[in-house]
């Protein structure tokens, strides 16, 4: 197996030598052996592991623990636990696909609102049931309500009851949060769509970006998630190759 100095690793990858040391500190590459003079000795495994890490962090998806999963995957690979890393990447890929489905659902709901299509509005679920149905924690639901994104009616016994319209609104909020919109921006979007489905959200947010209406925001999110899916498939191929070479 070939060996490299820190400067040589940096040159091969195209990064600063300090970045190589930072990767070691973060635990996303294994600690290299050292010569008697203290110089680090890297191998081909370190080179491939750094390439895996840089591929993994190329597209940043923050919501629902997806970034945490991909970071943990890199650390497992650094420890030579390629099967566990592969399984975690599969779970990451599944999470990406679920978020893409959620964004597509949000687009469908907004188009339904804009078209004026109404469906029967009936009592639907309690908060715990909504949490499980949407895959959103109860604390998150409380936070959204406290920030004015949703006003949930109560029954006479004090229990909150979520209607079909509430569920639709929550699906839109979930998708926009995944797209990293602030609660304040989401509230303004929802308020304007409620007042006038044909409003120009870009004007409301007073920003020149072309992605500040709900449908465009979800479209942009879907593109990012689709790119992350392709990225995850590449990662699985890299892990399989590294397993064959270094196990």
Backbone as JSON, one array per atom type, in Angstrom:
{
  "sequence": "XXXXXXXXXXXXXXXXXXXXXXXXXXXXXXXXXXXXXXXXXXXXXXXXXXXXXXXXXXXXXXXXXXXXXXXXXXXXXXXXXXXXXXXXXXXXXXXXXXXXXXXXXXXXXXXXXXXXXXXXXXXXXXXXXXXXXXXXXXXXXXXXXXXXXXXXXXXXXXXXXXXXXXXXXXXXXXXXXXXXXXXXXXXXXXXXXXXXXXXXXXXXXXXXXXXXXXXXXXXXXXXXXXXXXXXXXXXXXXXXXXXXXXX",
  "N": [[0.85, -1.19, 0.0], [0.52, 2.21, -0.78], [2.2, 5.02, 0.75], [1.89, 8.26, 2.32], [2.82, 11.66, 3.01], [1.48, 14.34, 5.04], [1.33, 16.7, 3.5], [1.41, 15.62, 0.96], [-0.95, 14.15, 0.8], [-2.77, 16.27, 0.96], [-2.16, 17.54, -1.44], [-2.9, 15.6, -3.34], [-5.68, 15.38, -2.94], [-6.43, 18.01, -3.13], [-6.69, 19.99, -1.14], [-6.11, 22.04, 1.82], [-3.29, 21.37, 3.93], [-3.93, 21.68, 6.66], [-6.6, 21.04, 6.67], [-6.6, 18.3, 6.34], [-5.57, 17.53, 8.81], [-7.66, 18.45, 10.37], [-9.75, 16.76, 9.58], [-8.79, 14.41, 10.67], [-8.96, 15.09, 13.38], [-11.72, 15.34, 13.68], [-12.47, 12.74, 13.41], [-13.16, 11.55, 11.03], [-11.39, 10.4, 9.38], [-9.15, 7.65, 9.87], [-6.78, 7.65, 12.59], [-3.53, 8.35, 11.6], [-0.5, 6.38, 11.45], [2.63, 7.22, 13.07], [5.93, 8.34, 12.29], [9.23, 7.97, 13.79], [10.16, 10.53, 13.97], [7.88, 11.95, 14.33], [6.3, 12.61, 12.16], [3.29, 12.22, 10.34], [1.98, 9.26, 8.81], [0.26, 8.51, 6.07], [-2.09, 6.45, 4.2], [-3.32, 4.69, 1.23], [-5.9, 4.12, 1.98], [-6.6, 6.28, 3.62], [-6.65, 8.3, 1.71], [-8.82, 7.47, 0.05], [-10.82, 7.49, 1.96], [-11.0, 10.19, 2.65], [-11.92, 11.18, 0.22], [-14.41, 9.94, 0.16], [-15.61, 11.22, 2.37], [-15.69, 13.9, 1.5], [-17.35, 13.68, -0.68], [-19.66, 12.87, 0.64], [-20.33, 15.14, 2.13], [-20.86, 16.95, 0.22], [-23.39, 17.75, -0.61], [-25.66, 19.36, 1.35], [-28.04, 18.34, 3.53], [-30.22, 19.19, 5.96], [-32.47, 18.62, 7.56], [-34.48, 16.53, 9.78], [-32.56, 14.82, 10.91], [-30.92, 13.9, 8.88], [-28.4, 14.88, 8.07], [-26.93, 14.19, 10.31], [-26.99, 11.42, 10.12], [-25.45, 10.97, 7.79], [-22.99, 11.96, 8.55], [-22.34, 10.23, 10.62], [-22.16, 7.91, 9.14], [-19.8, 8.33, 7.66], [-17.93, 8.31, 9.73], [-18.16, 5.67, 10.6], [-17.21, 4.32, 8.36], [-14.57, 5.24, 8.42], [-13.69, 3.81, 10.57], [-13.52, 1.37, 9.49], [-15.84, -0.08, 9.38], [-17.56, -1.08, 7.18], [-19.93, -2.38, 6.32], [-21.85, -1.54, 8.19], [-21.75, 1.18, 7.67], [-22.69, 1.2, 5.05], [-25.34, 0.28, 5.41], [-26.36, 2.41, 6.9], [-26.18, 4.44, 5.02], [-28.06, 3.55, 3.21], [-30.35, 3.92, 4.78], [-30.25, 6.68, 5.0], [-30.65, 7.36, 2.31], [-33.25, 6.43, 1.99], [-34.55, 8.21, 3.72], [-34.14, 10.62, 2.35], [-35.68, 10.18, 0.06], [-38.19, 10.04, 1.24], [-38.49, 12.67, 2.16], [-38.54, 13.95, -0.29], [-40.94, 12.97, -1.34], [-42.62, 14.18, 0.52], [-42.29, 16.9, -0.12], [-43.31, 16.95, -2.72], [-45.93, 16.34, -2.13], [-46.65, 18.61, -0.72], [-46.56, 20.54, -2.75], [-48.68, 19.63, -4.34], [-50.83, 20.1, -2.59], [-50.77, 22.91, -2.31], [-51.3, 23.71, -4.96], [-53.84, 22.74, -5.09], [-55.13, 24.44, -3.31], [-54.79, 26.89, -4.64], [-56.28, 26.44, -6.93], [-58.77, 26.47, -5.92], [-60.0, 24.24, -5.12], [-61.91, 22.4, -2.96], [-62.18, 20.2, -0.2], [-64.05, 17.93, 1.9], [-64.07, 19.01, 5.23], [-63.09, 17.62, 8.09], [-63.02, 16.5, 11.56], [-59.9, 15.24, 12.5], [-57.39, 14.15, 13.76], [-55.73, 13.6, 16.96], [-53.06, 15.34, 18.68], [-50.84, 13.6, 19.17], [-51.36, 11.56, 17.35], [-51.14, 12.97, 14.96], [-48.46, 13.68, 15.06], [-47.23, 11.16, 14.77], [-48.24, 10.43, 12.28], [-47.24, 12.38, 10.5], [-44.56, 12.22, 10.98], [-43.28, 14.02, 12.62], [-42.06, 15.56, 15.53], [-43.83, 15.9, 18.67], [-43.08, 18.12, 20.14], [-42.12, 19.76, 18.12], [-44.49, 20.31, 16.72], [-45.84, 21.74, 18.7], [-44.13, 23.94, 18.85], [-44.45, 25.11, 16.29], [-47.12, 25.85, 16.48], [-47.01, 27.67, 18.63], [-45.56, 29.68, 17.42], [-47.36, 30.74, 15.73], [-47.94, 29.53, 13.29], [-49.97, 27.79, 12.97], [-53.31, 27.42, 14.05], [-54.94, 25.53, 16.23], [-58.03, 23.99, 16.81], [-59.91, 23.28, 19.8], [-61.55, 20.59, 21.53], [-64.42, 20.27, 23.71], [-63.43, 19.01, 25.95], [-60.87, 19.93, 26.05], [-58.91, 18.78, 24.47], [-56.81, 19.02, 21.62], [-57.89, 19.04, 18.27], [-57.08, 18.07, 15.11], [-57.87, 19.1, 11.9], [-58.6, 18.16, 8.45], [-57.73, 20.32, 6.88], [-55.87, 21.44, 8.63], [-53.93, 19.42, 8.64], [-53.08, 19.5, 5.99], [-51.95, 22.06, 5.94], [-49.88, 21.68, 7.77], [-48.31, 19.86, 6.37], [-47.32, 21.47, 4.34], [-45.84, 23.31, 5.86], [-43.94, 21.55, 6.96], [-42.5, 20.76, 4.66], [-41.42, 23.24, 3.84], [-39.83, 23.88, 6.04], [-37.95, 21.86, 5.83], [-36.74, 22.78, 3.58], [-35.29, 24.73, 4.67], [-36.4, 27.23, 5.31], [-37.14, 30.03, 7.37], [-39.21, 30.2, 10.35], [-40.59, 32.59, 10.48], [-40.57, 33.45, 7.79], [-42.06, 31.4, 6.64], [-44.51, 31.76, 7.91], [-45.32, 34.23, 6.84], [-45.57, 33.53, 4.14], [-47.68, 31.64, 4.29], [-49.74, 33.22, 5.36], [-50.2, 35.07, 3.3], [-50.93, 33.41, 1.17], [-53.27, 32.39, 2.22], [-54.85, 34.71, 2.31], [-54.86, 35.53, -0.34], [-54.7, 33.4, -2.86], [-53.33, 33.79, -5.25], [-51.26, 35.5, -4.79], [-48.14, 37.25, -5.14], [-45.56, 35.87, -3.75], [-42.91, 36.53, -3.64], [-42.81, 39.3, -3.62], [-43.97, 39.8, -1.18], [-42.04, 38.83, 0.6], [-40.06, 40.55, 0.04], [-37.65, 40.21, -1.48], [-35.2, 39.47, -4.01], [-34.88, 36.86, -4.84], [-35.78, 34.06, -6.92], [-37.16, 32.01, -5.75], [-39.04, 32.17, -3.73], [-41.77, 31.67, -3.41], [-44.2, 29.26, -2.34], [-44.51, 26.93, -3.98], [-42.29, 27.11, -5.71], [-40.26, 27.04, -3.81], [-40.54, 24.45, -2.81], [-40.09, 23.04, -5.16], [-37.4, 23.67, -5.57], [-36.32, 22.43, -3.32], [-36.9, 19.75, -3.93], [-35.21, 19.37, -6.12], [-32.72, 19.6, -4.83], [-32.87, 17.42, -3.07], [-33.08, 15.32, -4.89], [-30.58, 15.49, -6.1], [-29.05, 14.86, -3.88], [-29.85, 12.23, -3.52], [-28.71, 10.93, -5.77], [-26.09, 11.38, -5.07], [-25.94, 9.82, -2.74], [-26.16, 7.25, -3.79], [-23.77, 7.08, -5.2], [-22.05, 7.16, -3.0], [-22.62, 4.67, -1.8], [-21.61, 2.96, -3.72], [-18.91, 3.65, -3.54], [-18.35, 2.8, -0.93], [-18.7, 0.03, -1.16], [-16.61, -0.6, -2.88], [-14.42, 0.19, -1.31], [-14.71, -1.6, 0.81], [-14.11, -4.03, -0.45], [-11.45, -3.57, -1.03], [-10.11, -2.87, 1.35], [-10.95, -4.39, 3.52]],
  "CA": [[0.0, 0.0, 0.0], [1.29, 3.45, -0.85], [2.18, 5.88, 1.93], [1.93, 9.68, 1.97], [2.93, 12.68, 4.04], [0.29, 15.22, 5.1], [1.35, 17.61, 2.35], [1.12, 14.84, -0.25], [-2.4, 13.88, 0.85], [-3.43, 17.54, 0.63], [-1.96, 17.8, -2.87], [-3.69, 14.62, -4.11], [-7.11, 15.7, -2.79], [-6.67, 19.41, -3.49], [-7.13, 20.72, 0.04], [-5.01, 22.55, 2.62], [-2.83, 20.37, 4.91], [-4.66, 21.83, 7.92], [-7.89, 20.35, 6.53], [-6.32, 16.89, 6.59], [-5.46, 17.39, 10.26], [-9.01, 18.65, 10.91], [-10.5, 15.52, 9.35], [-8.32, 13.46, 11.69], [-9.51, 15.53, 14.66], [-13.16, 15.04, 13.67], [-12.68, 11.3, 13.41], [-13.7, 11.06, 9.76], [-10.36, 9.52, 8.84], [-8.47, 7.02, 11.0], [-5.53, 8.28, 12.99], [-2.4, 7.74, 10.9], [0.68, 6.05, 12.24], [3.64, 8.28, 13.04], [7.33, 7.94, 12.28], [9.95, 8.34, 15.0], [10.3, 11.99, 14.0], [6.57, 12.54, 14.58], [5.54, 12.83, 10.94], [2.19, 11.31, 10.08], [2.1, 8.4, 7.64], [-1.07, 8.19, 5.53], [-2.12, 5.36, 3.22], [-4.37, 4.8, 0.21], [-7.2, 4.12, 2.67], [-6.87, 7.66, 4.03], [-7.01, 9.05, 0.49], [-10.18, 7.11, -0.35], [-11.74, 7.91, 3.02], [-11.22, 11.63, 2.49], [-12.78, 11.35, -0.96], [-15.75, 9.56, 0.61], [-16.13, 12.28, 3.24], [-15.97, 15.1, 0.71], [-18.54, 13.36, -1.46], [-20.79, 12.82, 1.57], [-20.68, 16.49, 2.59], [-20.99, 17.82, -0.96], [-24.76, 18.29, -0.61], [-26.03, 19.44, 2.75], [-29.46, 18.21, 3.87], [-30.16, 19.4, 7.39], [-33.64, 18.27, 8.35], [-34.85, 15.17, 10.21], [-31.42, 13.99, 11.27], [-30.24, 13.32, 7.71], [-26.97, 15.24, 8.12], [-26.33, 13.39, 11.38], [-26.81, 10.07, 9.58], [-24.36, 10.9, 6.82], [-21.75, 12.18, 9.3], [-22.08, 8.97, 11.32], [-21.74, 6.95, 8.13], [-18.39, 8.59, 7.36], [-17.12, 7.86, 10.87], [-18.16, 4.2, 10.57], [-16.29, 3.92, 7.3], [-13.22, 5.51, 8.89], [-13.36, 2.73, 11.5], [-13.49, 0.12, 8.74], [-17.12, -0.78, 9.53], [-18.16, -0.73, 5.89], [-21.3, -2.89, 6.23], [-22.7, -0.63, 8.96], [-21.79, 2.44, 6.93], [-23.55, 0.97, 3.89], [-26.72, 0.23, 5.89], [-26.75, 3.76, 7.29], [-26.38, 5.2, 3.78], [-29.37, 3.12, 2.7], [-31.37, 4.62, 5.6], [-30.16, 8.08, 4.57], [-31.29, 7.43, 0.99], [-34.69, 6.27, 2.23], [-35.0, 9.47, 4.29], [-34.16, 11.62, 1.27], [-36.84, 9.89, -0.79], [-39.39, 10.41, 1.99], [-38.57, 14.13, 2.13], [-38.95, 14.34, -1.65], [-42.38, 12.69, -1.4], [-43.29, 15.21, 1.32], [-42.27, 18.15, -0.88], [-44.26, 16.8, -3.83], [-47.26, 16.4, -1.53], [-46.9, 20.02, -0.4], [-46.87, 21.21, -4.03], [-50.03, 19.22, -4.72], [-51.78, 20.78, -1.7], [-50.81, 24.34, -2.66], [-52.02, 23.81, -6.23], [-55.25, 22.49, -4.77], [-55.63, 25.69, -2.7], [-54.84, 27.92, -5.68], [-57.36, 26.12, -7.87], [-60.05, 26.63, -5.23], [-60.58, 22.91, -4.9], [-62.16, 22.17, -1.54], [-62.65, 18.88, 0.19], [-64.75, 17.93, 3.18], [-63.19, 19.3, 6.36], [-63.63, 16.87, 9.21], [-62.08, 16.28, 12.64], [-59.0, 14.25, 11.95], [-56.51, 13.44, 14.68], [-55.16, 14.26, 18.11], [-51.68, 15.77, 18.4], [-49.95, 12.44, 19.12], [-51.62, 10.86, 16.09], [-50.58, 13.81, 13.9], [-47.01, 13.54, 15.18], [-46.85, 9.87, 14.18], [-48.64, 10.42, 10.87], [-46.38, 13.27, 9.71], [-43.15, 12.01, 11.3], [-42.82, 15.27, 13.23], [-42.19, 15.41, 16.98], [-44.88, 16.71, 19.31], [-42.47, 19.4, 20.49], [-42.08, 20.57, 16.9], [-45.86, 20.77, 16.48], [-46.1, 22.81, 19.69], [-43.34, 25.11, 18.45], [-45.1, 25.73, 15.14], [-48.35, 26.5, 16.95], [-46.61, 28.82, 19.45], [-45.07, 30.71, 16.52], [-48.47, 31.25, 14.94], [-48.08, 28.91, 11.97], [-51.18, 26.99, 12.95], [-54.2, 27.58, 15.19], [-55.69, 24.27, 16.3], [-59.23, 24.08, 17.64], [-59.99, 22.33, 20.91], [-62.86, 20.05, 21.89], [-64.88, 20.74, 25.01], [-62.57, 18.43, 26.99], [-59.57, 20.57, 25.99], [-58.0, 18.13, 23.53], [-56.7, 19.61, 20.28], [-58.33, 18.18, 17.17], [-56.54, 18.55, 13.84], [-58.75, 18.83, 10.76], [-57.93, 17.91, 7.17], [-57.04, 21.54, 6.48], [-54.7, 21.56, 9.5], [-52.93, 18.45, 8.18], [-52.52, 20.04, 4.74], [-51.09, 23.2, 6.3], [-48.69, 21.13, 8.41], [-47.47, 19.26, 5.33], [-46.63, 22.58, 3.67], [-44.84, 23.81, 6.81], [-42.88, 20.54, 7.05], [-41.67, 20.84, 3.46], [-40.68, 24.5, 3.83], [-38.78, 23.79, 7.06], [-36.9, 21.02, 5.25], [-36.05, 23.65, 2.61], [-34.52, 25.68, 5.51], [-37.04, 28.54, 5.47], [-37.38, 30.38, 8.77], [-40.62, 30.18, 10.76], [-41.16, 33.89, 10.12], [-40.82, 33.47, 6.34], [-43.15, 30.46, 6.36], [-45.75, 32.4, 8.37], [-45.71, 35.24, 5.85], [-46.04, 32.81, 2.95], [-48.99, 31.05, 4.55], [-50.72, 34.3, 5.54], [-50.52, 35.66, 2.01], [-51.67, 32.42, 0.38], [-54.62, 32.32, 2.79], [-55.59, 35.91, 1.92], [-54.98, 35.6, -1.8], [-53.92, 32.29, -3.41], [-52.54, 34.18, -6.42], [-50.31, 36.55, -4.41], [-46.72, 37.09, -5.48], [-44.87, 35.71, -2.47], [-41.6, 37.21, -3.73], [-43.01, 40.69, -3.21], [-44.25, 39.76, 0.25], [-40.78, 38.62, 1.33], [-39.17, 41.66, -0.31], [-36.34, 39.65, -1.84], [-35.17, 39.22, -5.44], [-34.7, 35.46, -5.22], [-36.93, 33.54, -7.65], [-37.64, 30.77, -5.14], [-39.67, 32.51, -2.47], [-43.15, 31.24, -3.25], [-44.19, 27.92, -1.77], [-44.27, 25.91, -5.0], [-40.9, 27.21, -6.15], [-39.41, 26.59, -2.7], [-40.6, 22.99, -2.78], [-39.4, 22.58, -6.37], [-35.96, 23.77, -5.31], [-36.01, 21.38, -2.37], [-36.93, 18.47, -4.65], [-33.97, 19.29, -6.9], [-31.62, 19.33, -3.9], [-33.02, 16.06, -2.57], [-32.76, 14.41, -5.99], [-29.12, 15.5, -6.23], [-28.53, 14.12, -2.73], [-30.1, 10.8, -3.78], [-27.65, 10.48, -6.67], [-24.89, 11.42, -4.26], [-25.97, 8.68, -1.82], [-25.88, 6.04, -4.58], [-22.31, 7.1, -5.42], [-21.42, 6.8, -1.72], [-22.75, 3.23, -1.6], [-20.64, 2.33, -4.62], [-17.58, 3.88, -2.98], [-18.22, 1.94, 0.25], [-18.52, -1.35, -1.61], [-15.25, -0.7, -3.42], [-13.49, 0.26, -0.18], [-14.8, -2.87, 1.54], [-13.35, -5.05, -1.19], [-10.03, -3.24, -1.08], [-9.47, -2.66, 2.65], [-11.42, -5.31, 4.59]],
  "C": [[0.89, 1.25, 0.0], [1.18, 4.24, 0.45], [2.41, 7.33, 1.5], [2.19, 10.52, 3.21], [1.65, 13.53, 4.01], [0.21, 16.12, 3.88], [1.0, 16.88, 1.05], [-0.37, 14.5, -0.32], [-3.16, 15.13, 0.42], [-3.32, 17.82, -0.86], [-2.81, 16.87, -3.73], [-5.16, 15.0, -4.1], [-7.42, 17.11, -3.28], [-7.21, 20.23, -2.34], [-5.89, 21.22, 0.79], [-4.57, 21.46, 3.62], [-3.56, 20.47, 6.25], [-6.02, 21.13, 7.88], [-7.72, 18.86, 6.78], [-6.25, 16.65, 8.09], [-6.82, 17.56, 10.93], [-9.87, 17.41, 10.74], [-10.1, 14.45, 10.37], [-8.93, 13.8, 13.05], [-10.99, 15.2, 14.77], [-13.46, 13.55, 13.68], [-13.26, 10.76, 12.11], [-12.62, 10.42, 8.88], [-9.67, 8.87, 10.03], [-7.17, 7.74, 11.34], [-4.36, 7.59, 12.28], [-1.28, 7.35, 11.87], [1.68, 7.2, 12.13], [5.04, 7.67, 13.01], [7.99, 8.39, 13.59], [10.1, 9.85, 15.12], [8.97, 12.71, 14.18], [5.73, 12.79, 13.34], [4.46, 11.77, 10.76], [2.45, 10.51, 8.81], [0.69, 7.99, 7.2], [-0.96, 7.09, 4.47], [-3.19, 5.63, 2.16], [-5.77, 4.83, 0.85], [-7.58, 5.53, 3.12], [-7.31, 8.51, 2.83], [-8.46, 8.77, 0.1], [-11.21, 7.55, 0.69], [-12.03, 9.4, 2.94], [-12.11, 11.91, 1.29], [-14.22, 10.99, -0.63], [-16.38, 10.68, 1.43], [-16.52, 13.52, 2.44], [-17.17, 14.89, -0.2], [-19.78, 13.4, -0.57], [-21.27, 14.2, 1.96], [-20.87, 17.47, 1.44], [-22.35, 18.49, -1.01], [-25.27, 18.22, 0.82], [-27.55, 19.41, 2.91], [-29.55, 18.19, 5.38], [-31.29, 18.73, 8.16], [-33.71, 16.78, 8.71], [-33.65, 14.25, 10.42], [-30.64, 13.43, 10.1], [-28.75, 13.65, 7.71], [-26.25, 14.4, 9.19], [-26.06, 11.97, 10.9], [-25.59, 9.99, 8.68], [-23.02, 11.14, 7.51], [-21.35, 10.9, 10.03], [-21.6, 7.9, 10.35], [-20.26, 7.1, 7.82], [-17.5, 8.09, 8.49], [-17.06, 6.34, 10.94], [-17.19, 3.68, 9.52], [-14.84, 4.13, 7.73], [-12.74, 4.42, 9.84], [-13.31, 1.38, 10.81], [-14.77, -0.69, 8.84], [-17.98, -0.49, 8.28], [-19.6, -1.22, 5.76], [-22.27, -1.97, 6.99], [-22.84, 0.71, 8.24], [-22.72, 2.34, 5.73], [-25.02, 0.98, 4.3], [-27.23, 1.62, 6.27], [-26.97, 4.65, 6.07], [-27.7, 4.82, 3.13], [-30.5, 3.82, 3.45], [-31.41, 6.1, 5.23], [-30.88, 8.28, 3.24], [-32.81, 7.32, 1.13], [-35.28, 7.56, 2.81], [-35.1, 10.58, 3.26], [-35.4, 11.42, 0.39], [-38.14, 10.24, -0.1], [-39.58, 11.92, 1.99], [-39.0, 14.63, 0.75], [-40.44, 14.1, -1.83], [-43.16, 13.77, -0.64], [-43.37, 16.53, 0.56], [-43.25, 18.1, -2.04], [-45.69, 16.87, -3.33], [-47.63, 17.84, -1.21], [-47.26, 20.81, -1.66], [-48.3, 20.9, -4.46], [-51.08, 19.96, -3.89], [-51.9, 22.25, -2.06], [-51.56, 24.55, -3.97], [-53.51, 23.61, -6.02], [-55.88, 23.75, -4.18], [-55.81, 26.76, -3.77], [-56.0, 27.7, -6.64], [-58.74, 26.3, -7.24], [-60.73, 25.31, -4.95], [-60.73, 22.68, -3.4], [-62.63, 20.76, -1.31], [-63.33, 18.98, 1.54], [-63.74, 18.12, 4.32], [-63.77, 18.64, 7.61], [-62.57, 16.79, 10.32], [-61.21, 15.1, 12.28], [-58.24, 13.49, 13.02], [-56.18, 14.28, 15.91], [-53.68, 14.53, 17.81], [-50.73, 14.57, 18.28], [-50.11, 11.68, 17.81], [-51.03, 11.65, 14.91], [-49.06, 13.68, 13.88], [-46.54, 12.25, 14.51], [-47.13, 9.84, 12.68], [-47.67, 11.22, 10.0], [-44.89, 13.01, 9.95], [-42.51, 13.26, 11.86], [-43.04, 15.15, 14.74], [-43.3, 16.3, 17.52], [-44.34, 18.07, 19.72], [-42.4, 20.33, 19.28], [-43.46, 21.12, 16.57], [-46.21, 21.91, 17.44], [-45.38, 24.09, 19.29], [-43.97, 25.84, 17.29], [-46.36, 26.47, 15.56], [-48.02, 27.76, 17.76], [-46.13, 29.98, 18.59], [-46.13, 31.18, 15.53], [-48.65, 30.63, 13.57], [-49.38, 28.14, 11.84], [-51.99, 27.27, 14.21], [-55.12, 26.37, 15.23], [-56.87, 24.43, 17.26], [-59.19, 23.01, 18.73], [-61.43, 21.82, 21.07], [-63.23, 20.57, 23.28], [-64.01, 20.21, 26.14], [-61.15, 18.98, 26.96], [-58.59, 19.96, 25.02], [-58.0, 18.87, 22.19], [-57.14, 18.58, 19.25], [-57.87, 18.81, 15.86], [-57.45, 18.12, 12.7], [-57.92, 18.52, 9.51], [-57.13, 19.13, 6.72], [-55.78, 21.76, 7.33], [-53.58, 20.64, 9.01], [-52.27, 18.95, 6.89], [-51.55, 21.18, 5.04], [-49.78, 22.7, 6.92], [-47.75, 20.48, 7.39], [-46.68, 20.33, 4.57], [-45.51, 23.12, 4.58], [-43.65, 22.85, 6.88], [-41.94, 20.63, 5.86], [-40.83, 22.1, 3.44], [-39.58, 24.52, 4.9], [-37.62, 22.92, 6.55], [-36.09, 21.82, 4.24], [-35.32, 24.79, 3.32], [-35.09, 27.1, 5.52], [-37.29, 28.78, 6.96], [-38.88, 30.31, 9.07], [-41.31, 31.48, 10.37], [-41.5, 33.95, 8.63], [-41.99, 32.57, 5.98], [-44.48, 31.08, 6.76], [-46.23, 33.42, 7.35], [-46.22, 34.59, 4.57], [-47.46, 32.31, 3.16], [-50.08, 32.11, 4.71], [-51.15, 34.87, 4.2], [-51.28, 34.69, 1.12], [-53.1, 32.3, 0.89], [-55.47, 33.51, 2.36], [-55.87, 35.93, 0.42], [-54.1, 34.51, -2.42], [-53.02, 32.68, -4.58], [-51.49, 35.25, -6.1], [-48.9, 36.21, -4.86], [-45.93, 37.06, -4.18], [-43.53, 36.44, -2.48], [-41.71, 38.66, -3.27], [-43.23, 40.75, -1.7], [-42.95, 39.67, 1.04], [-39.75, 39.69, 1.01], [-37.76, 41.18, -0.59], [-36.35, 39.32, -3.32], [-35.05, 37.76, -5.83], [-35.94, 34.93, -5.91], [-37.59, 32.35, -6.97], [-38.44, 31.0, -3.87], [-41.18, 32.31, -2.44], [-43.11, 29.76, -2.88], [-43.87, 26.85, -2.82], [-42.82, 25.92, -5.47], [-39.94, 26.73, -5.07], [-39.38, 25.07, -2.64], [-39.93, 22.38, -4.01], [-37.89, 22.59, -6.16], [-35.52, 22.69, -4.34], [-35.95, 20.02, -3.06], [-35.66, 18.3, -5.48], [-32.77, 18.96, -6.0], [-31.67, 17.89, -3.39], [-32.68, 15.04, -3.65], [-31.26, 14.33, -6.21], [-28.49, 14.72, -5.08], [-28.75, 12.62, -2.89], [-29.02, 10.22, -4.69], [-26.32, 10.39, -5.93], [-24.8, 10.2, -3.34], [-25.67, 7.37, -2.56], [-24.39, 5.94, -4.9], [-21.58, 6.68, -4.15], [-21.49, 5.29, -1.48], [-21.78, 2.47, -2.5], [-19.22, 2.48, -4.09], [-17.34, 2.96, -1.78], [-17.99, 0.49, -0.14], [-17.1, -1.57, -2.14], [-14.22, -0.68, -2.3], [-13.53, -1.01, 0.67], [-13.99, -3.95, 0.85], [-11.85, -4.81, -1.07], [-9.36, -3.25, 0.31], [-9.95, -3.58, 3.77], [-10.41, -6.43, 4.79]]
}
